[in-house]
């Protein structure tokens, strides 16, 4: 078994996940509240599938959306 990138306290292992959750929190969750957990879950799903994957530009993908990046890679 090999360890991943770093030791305890190094940020490289979780940098992408932390960036995603910071975006989710800043662009969706901090803007309003939801009456139920199901409503929040639905809003998060819509954010990811309807905005984040289709339209939001990602610097790690050459400033393209994940959908555009995958379409170019598949062609």
MDAnalysis code that builds the backbone (N, CA, C; Angstrom):
import MDAnalysis as mda
import numpy as np

u = mda.Universe.empty(225, n_residues=75, atom_resindex=np.repeat(np.arange(75), 3), trajectory=True)
u.add_TopologyAttr("name", ["N", "CA", "C"] * 75)
u.add_TopologyAttr("resid", np.arange(1, 76))
u.add_TopologyAttr("resname", ["UNK", "UNK", "UNK", "UNK", "UNK", "UNK", "UNK", "UNK", "UNK", "UNK", "UNK", "UNK", "UNK", "UNK", "UNK", "UNK", "UNK", "UNK", "UNK", "UNK", "UNK", "UNK", "UNK", "UNK", "UNK", "UNK", "UNK", "UNK", "UNK", "UNK", "UNK", "UNK", "UNK", "UNK", "UNK", "UNK", "UNK", "UNK", "UNK", "UNK", "UNK", "UNK", "UNK", "UNK", "UNK", "UNK", "UNK", "UNK", "UNK", "UNK", "UNK", "UNK", "UNK", "UNK", "UNK", "UNK", "UNK", "UNK", "UNK", "UNK", "UNK", "UNK", "UNK", "UNK", "UNK", "UNK", "UNK", "UNK", "UNK", "UNK", "UNK", "UNK", "UNK", "UNK", "UNK"])
u.atoms.positions = np.array([
    [0.845, -1.164, 0.000],
    [0.000, 0.000, 0.000],
    [0.895, 1.233, 0.000],
    [0.538, 2.202, -0.850],
    [1.273, 3.462, -0.913],
    [0.396, 4.594, -0.398],
    [1.027, 5.494, 0.299],
    [0.320, 6.688, 0.753],
    [0.046, 7.604, -0.424],
    [-0.930, 8.451, -0.278],
    [-1.198, 9.432, -1.312],
    [-0.177, 10.559, -1.222],
    [-0.475, 11.695, -1.827],
    [0.490, 12.757, -2.060],
    [1.278, 13.197, -0.841],
    [0.635, 13.477, 0.265],
    [1.364, 14.137, 1.333],
    [1.141, 13.564, 2.707],
    [1.697, 14.264, 3.665],
    [1.557, 13.913, 5.073],
    [0.347, 14.654, 5.655],
    [0.087, 14.359, 6.882],
    [-0.988, 15.054, 7.588],
    [-0.704, 16.549, 7.592],
    [-1.704, 17.320, 7.264],
    [-1.558, 18.764, 7.272],
    [-1.207, 19.371, 5.926],
    [-0.976, 18.541, 4.920],
    [-0.702, 19.076, 3.587],
    [-1.997, 19.123, 2.795],
    [-2.152, 20.152, 2.003],
    [-3.444, 20.424, 1.370],
    [-3.622, 19.749, 0.018],
    [-2.597, 19.182, -0.584],
    [-2.708, 18.732, -1.968],
    [-3.703, 17.592, -2.152],
    [-3.889, 16.748, -1.169],
    [-4.813, 15.625, -1.307],
    [-6.243, 16.091, -1.535],
    [-6.646, 17.124, -0.851],
    [-8.041, 17.542, -0.870],
    [-8.282, 18.854, -1.597],
    [-7.312, 19.358, -2.328],
    [-7.448, 20.680, -2.927],
    [-8.633, 20.772, -3.875],
    [-8.830, 19.786, -4.735],
    [-9.957, 19.842, -5.677],
    [-11.298, 19.744, -4.970],
    [-11.396, 18.847, -4.007],
    [-12.653, 18.716, -3.265],
    [-12.943, 19.980, -2.465],
    [-11.923, 20.544, -1.828],
    [-12.127, 21.763, -1.054],
    [-12.530, 22.928, -1.949],
    [-11.959, 22.993, -3.139],
    [-12.331, 24.038, -4.083],
    [-13.794, 23.891, -4.503],
    [-14.210, 22.658, -4.795],
    [-15.599, 22.420, -5.181],
    [-16.560, 22.821, -4.067],
    [-16.284, 22.375, -2.839],
    [-17.190, 22.686, -1.735],
    [-17.201, 24.171, -1.411],
    [-16.082, 24.854, -1.593],
    [-16.067, 26.306, -1.395],
    [-16.942, 26.985, -2.446],
    [-16.881, 26.513, -3.677],
    [-17.728, 27.058, -4.736],
    [-19.202, 26.785, -4.443],
    [-19.514, 25.557, -4.062],
    [-20.895, 25.193, -3.728],
    [-21.424, 26.067, -2.600],
    [-20.638, 26.241, -1.573],
    [-21.062, 27.056, -0.440],
    [-21.219, 28.526, -0.834],
    [-20.250, 29.054, -1.557],
    [-20.282, 30.471, -1.911],
    [-21.331, 30.834, -2.934],
    [-21.593, 29.946, -3.897],
    [-22.519, 30.274, -4.975],
    [-23.944, 29.781, -4.741],
    [-24.137, 28.871, -3.789],
    [-25.484, 28.336, -3.591],
    [-25.919, 28.365, -2.131],
    [-25.173, 27.741, -1.280],
    [-25.650, 27.517, 0.083],
    [-25.694, 28.766, 0.937],
    [-24.775, 29.700, 0.738],
    [-24.770, 30.913, 1.549],
    [-25.835, 31.918, 1.132],
    [-26.460, 31.709, -0.005],
    [-27.395, 32.692, -0.526],
    [-28.810, 32.546, 0.013],
    [-29.156, 31.378, 0.516],
    [-30.508, 31.184, 1.031],
    [-30.577, 29.951, 1.906],
    [-31.728, 29.717, 2.495],
    [-31.928, 28.520, 3.308],
    [-33.084, 27.716, 2.725],
    [-33.153, 26.462, 3.087],
    [-34.189, 25.573, 2.568],
    [-35.001, 25.024, 3.729],
    [-36.293, 24.845, 3.504],
    [-37.161, 24.395, 4.594],
    [-36.936, 22.932, 4.988],
    [-36.456, 22.112, 4.053],
    [-36.251, 20.693, 4.345],
    [-34.926, 20.227, 3.762],
    [-34.469, 19.108, 4.270],
    [-33.250, 18.503, 3.745],
    [-33.451, 18.075, 2.284],
    [-34.633, 17.587, 1.958],
    [-34.925, 17.177, 0.587],
    [-34.848, 18.367, -0.375],
    [-35.315, 19.521, 0.048],
    [-35.242, 20.718, -0.793],
    [-33.791, 21.134, -1.013],
    [-32.978, 21.053, 0.031],
    [-31.558, 21.378, -0.099],
    [-30.869, 20.376, -1.021],
    [-31.157, 19.121, -0.864],
    [-30.565, 18.080, -1.716],
    [-30.929, 18.304, -3.174],
    [-32.172, 18.645, -3.436],
    [-32.617, 18.918, -4.798],
    [-31.910, 20.141, -5.386],
    [-31.758, 21.177, -4.583],
    [-31.073, 22.391, -5.042],
    [-29.604, 22.110, -5.346],
    [-28.962, 21.303, -4.514],
    [-27.559, 20.957, -4.759],
    [-27.429, 20.136, -6.033],
    [-28.329, 19.180, -6.239],
    [-28.302, 18.386, -7.458],
    [-28.472, 19.266, -8.692],
    [-29.435, 20.176, -8.643],
    [-29.662, 21.083, -9.773],
    [-28.458, 21.981, -10.021],
    [-27.810, 22.440, -8.954],
    [-26.623, 23.273, -9.093],
    [-25.507, 22.504, -9.799],
    [-25.267, 21.285, -9.365],
    [-24.173, 20.493, -9.940],
    [-24.485, 20.089, -11.373],
    [-25.642, 19.508, -11.608],
    [-25.972, 18.998, -12.935],
    [-26.416, 20.078, -13.917],
    [-27.025, 21.139, -13.421],
    [-27.556, 22.164, -14.308],
    [-26.634, 23.349, -14.533],
    [-25.722, 23.598, -13.598],
    [-24.840, 24.751, -13.739],
    [-23.369, 24.344, -13.706],
    [-22.946, 23.695, -12.646],
    [-21.526, 23.427, -12.425],
    [-20.924, 22.578, -13.547],
    [-21.582, 21.520, -13.947],
    [-21.036, 20.643, -14.980],
    [-21.260, 21.156, -16.402],
    [-22.291, 21.955, -16.606],
    [-22.629, 22.376, -17.969],
    [-22.082, 23.739, -18.355],
    [-22.006, 24.657, -17.406],
    [-21.696, 26.040, -17.770],
    [-20.493, 26.650, -17.055],
    [-20.217, 26.231, -15.829],
    [-19.164, 26.888, -15.058],
    [-17.793, 26.539, -15.626],
    [-16.976, 27.564, -15.844],
    [-15.640, 27.374, -16.394],
    [-14.678, 26.956, -15.291],
    [-13.799, 26.010, -15.618],
    [-12.842, 25.476, -14.656],
    [-11.427, 25.743, -15.153],
    [-10.618, 26.359, -14.320],
    [-9.245, 26.675, -14.720],
    [-8.440, 25.410, -14.977],
    [-8.713, 24.343, -14.245],
    [-7.964, 23.098, -14.441],
    [-8.312, 22.404, -15.754],
    [-9.388, 22.832, -16.404],
    [-9.795, 22.253, -17.693],
    [-9.568, 23.231, -18.835],
    [-8.667, 24.165, -18.659],
    [-8.387, 25.149, -19.702],
    [-9.518, 26.147, -19.863],
    [-10.167, 26.496, -18.757],
    [-11.290, 27.443, -18.747],
    [-12.427, 27.000, -19.665],
    [-12.740, 25.711, -19.561],
    [-13.903, 25.132, -20.229],
    [-14.778, 24.468, -19.177],
    [-16.024, 24.256, -19.513],
    [-16.904, 23.535, -18.595],
    [-16.584, 22.043, -18.693],
    [-16.924, 21.265, -17.660],
    [-16.693, 19.822, -17.751],
    [-17.397, 19.190, -18.953],
    [-18.591, 19.651, -19.286],
    [-19.306, 19.101, -20.440],
    [-18.554, 19.390, -21.743],
    [-18.060, 20.620, -21.903],
    [-17.283, 20.958, -23.098],
    [-15.990, 20.164, -23.161],
    [-15.332, 20.027, -22.033],
    [-14.068, 19.290, -21.972],
    [-14.275, 17.838, -22.381],
    [-15.322, 17.203, -21.864],
    [-15.596, 15.815, -22.215],
    [-15.994, 15.669, -23.676],
    [-16.740, 16.636, -24.230],
    [-17.144, 16.576, -25.633],
    [-15.916, 16.659, -26.540],
    [-14.979, 17.531, -26.208],
    [-13.755, 17.671, -27.014],
    [-12.912, 16.398, -26.886],
    [-12.816, 15.850, -25.681],
    [-12.014, 14.645, -25.455],
    [-12.605, 13.435, -26.178],
    [-13.923, 13.389, -26.292],
    [-14.588, 12.253, -26.944],
    [-14.508, 12.333, -28.462],
    [-14.304, 13.517, -28.991],
    [-14.297, 13.690, -30.451],
    [-12.989, 13.252, -31.072],
])
